[in-house]
Amino acid sequence: MAYGERWVCERCGRAWDTSQIPAEEYHGLLRRIRRRQLEAFGLGAALAAILIPLIAVVSASFIYLVPTAMAGWLFLYRPFWRRRVHRAAQSAPRWELHPE
């Protein structure tokens, strides 16, 4: 559901309007989450920018670093990144919406 949309509960029939959420707080939360996503993408792109030229120009034996880099990403960086995203979401302001 997008910000500002009206949503009707199928069970109770009450309508909720998300525009009750302060826009600057909502967009600030989205910016923080997006920033975390871009950090992860940037790190992956930096690793690729280093490994691809090494493999293509220097030596094909650098291809053996790819599984090591992927394992490092999966077991070291990803849990750290998920904790940061979770903390960002947990520190978000709480909004109390009232049905229409």
Secondary structure as GFF3:
##gff-version 3
##sequence-region A 1 100
A	DSSP	beta_strand	6	8	.	.	.	ID=ss1
A	DSSP	beta_strand	15	17	.	.	.	ID=ss2
A	DSSP	three_ten_helix	18	20	.	.	.	ID=ss3
A	DSSP	alpha_helix	23	53	.	.	.	ID=ss4
A	DSSP	pi_helix	54	58	.	.	.	ID=ss5
A	DSSP	three_ten_helix	60	64	.	.	.	ID=ss6
A	DSSP	alpha_helix	65	72	.	.	.	ID=ss7
A	DSSP	pi_helix	73	77	.	.	.	ID=ss8
A	DSSP	alpha_helix	78	90	.	.	.	ID=ss9
###
